[in-house]
Amino acid sequence: MNAICKFMCSLCPFAELAGRAGLALVFLVGGIGKITGYQGAFGYMQSKGVPGELLPLVIILEIAAPIAIIIGWQTRWAALALAGFTVLTVLFFHFDFADRAMMKNIAITGGLLVLACAGAGRFSVDRMRAAGRPN
């Protein structure tokens, strides 16, 4: 293994944690924003034909799943849930190829799918729990 590979491999656990936090932060901030701007978010959903009564579930998902991803607990499931949510967001709110939000959401979905496949990595509750299990 050459020097650059060794160096990059030594950074992977930190990069995995930073990557999880970066992906999750978008949703966490969004969920908190929906709490502080509840009426506006409710009205926006209604204006797009989505029942505003779903907003509490959206808020729970946008807060709980990112926290799970950041700490690395049930990471694959949380990432899949947010990937599905993001696809629905594109379909209901940003399905316009001229809308940059659509492309951003597609990119985020890709990152979440990679996370769902790769798992949380070394600095995670998932890894700690797996290490404690007998083979």
N, C-alpha and C positions, 0 to 999 in steps of 0.2 A: 504494500500500500504506500503510495507516495505521500509526501508531507502535506499537501493540500487536502487530501482525503482524510488523513488523521486529524488535521486541524478542524475540518468541517464536522467530522464525526464527534469530536469533543464538544462542539457547540449544539449538536442536535437536541439534547434535552431542553436547553434554554430556548432554542428556536421553536420547538413544539409548544412550549408553554406560552411564549410570546404570540405565536400564531393562533393558538386557541383563544387567548385573551383578545386579540385583535378582531377575530371573527365574532366573538361573543359580545364585545362592547357595542357594536352597531345595534344589536337587538336589545341589549340591556338599556341603553340610552333611549331607544325608541319606546320601550315598555314604560319607562319612567315618564317620558314625555306624554304618553297617552293617559297616564294618571293625572298629571298636572293640567293637561288640556283635554279632559274627558269629553266635554260637550262638543268640542271641535272635531275630535276623532270620531265620536258617535255620528255626528252629522255628515262627516266625509264618507264614512262607510255607507250610510243610508243613501247618500247622493250617487254612489256607485252601484246601488242595488244589493248591497250586502247588509243583512240585518244588523243594526247597531247593537242588538242584544247579545251578539257574539263578542263584543268588545272586552268584557271581563275575561273570557277565555283567551283572547289574544294577549291581553296584558299578562295573565298568568304564564302563558307560553313564552312571551318575550322577556320575562324576568327569570323564571325557573330554569329554562333550558340553558340560557347563557351562564348562569351561575354554575350549573352542573358541568358545562363545558370548561369553564375557567378552572374549577377545582379538579376536573378530570374524573367525574363520577358519572357512570352510565353515559359516557361520552358518545359512543356510537349511536345510541338511541336518541339522545338529545340533538345530535347533529342531523340525524335523519328527520326528526320532527321539524327542526328549523329549515331544512332543505325543502321539505314538503310545503311548509308555510310560505317560504319565499317564492316557490313556484306559483302558489295560489295568489300571492301578492302581485306577481307579474300578470297573471291572467285577469285578475279583477281590477287592478289599479294602474298598471303601467304597460299594458299591451299596446305599445306604440313604438315602432322601430326608430322613430326620431327622438324618443324619450331616453335620455342617458340613464335614468333610474332603472329602466328595463335592463340595459346592459350591465349595470352595476349589480343588480339582483341576480342576473344569470351568472356573473362571475362569483358572487358570494355563494350561490348554490353549488357551483363547482368546488369551491373550497370546502364547503360543508360535506359534500360527498366524498372528497378525499379524506377528510377527517373521520367520517363514518367508516371508511375502509381501513385506514391506518391505525385508528385508535388514538388514545390520548398521549401516549408516550411515557417516558420515565417519571416525570414529576406529576403524578396524578394519583388520585384515590384508586382508580381502576387498577393501576400497576401495583400499588401497595396491597390491595386486597388479593390480587392474583398471586403475589409473592408469598402471602400467608397461607395459601391453600396447599394441602398435600397433593402430590401428583397422582 
